[in-house]
Amino acid sequence: MITNRSSGRQGYAVAEVAQRLGAHVTLVSAARRELALDVTTGVEVIPVDTAAEMAEALLE
């Protein structure tokens, strides 16, 4: 798990590069504004709104 307190751009960039390098990537993200990944990248995105939703998604 990689996390930081920012807009989410870095997390999306890491997810996209990891997928391009062959990793299976699931991105749990509260930052959804203009940061949407191109659906062709193959990164699964789980949108969340609260810290509780984030914790639940990470435990699944």
N, C-alpha and C positions, 0 to 999 in steps of 0.2 A: 504494500500500500504506500502510495506517495500522496502527501497532502501539504497544502500551504494556505496561507490567508491572503488571497489575492483575487483578481477578477476571474480566474479560471483559464486564461489564455495559455499559460505554461502547461497546465495539466492536459489541456486538449492537444497541444503540440507534442507533448511526450507520448500521449496515447496514439496519435496518428503515426509518429515515427516508429514506435514499438510495433504497431500493426504492420507497417511497411517492411519491417525487419523480420516478420514472420510470427510474432507473438499473437496469441489469442487475447484480445483486450476487451475488458468490460470497464467502462468509465461511469462512475457514480458522481453526478455533478448537480450542484445547485445553481451554477452559473449557466444560464441557457440563452441569454439575450442574443447577441450577434455572434456567439461563439459556436454555433451549431456546426458539427462536423458534416462534411459531405457524406451522404448516406452510402456512397460507393466505397468509402474507406474500409468498411467491414468492422468498424468499432461499434460494439453494443453500448448504447448510452442508456443509463438508468437515471431519469430525472428525479430529483428530490427537492423538497421545499424547506424541511426542518432538520435540525440536528438529529432528532429521533428517527426520522425517515432515513437519514444517512447511516446511522448506526444499524438500523434494521437491514438495510440493503447490503451493508458490508458483512453482516453476520450470515446472510443467506448463501 
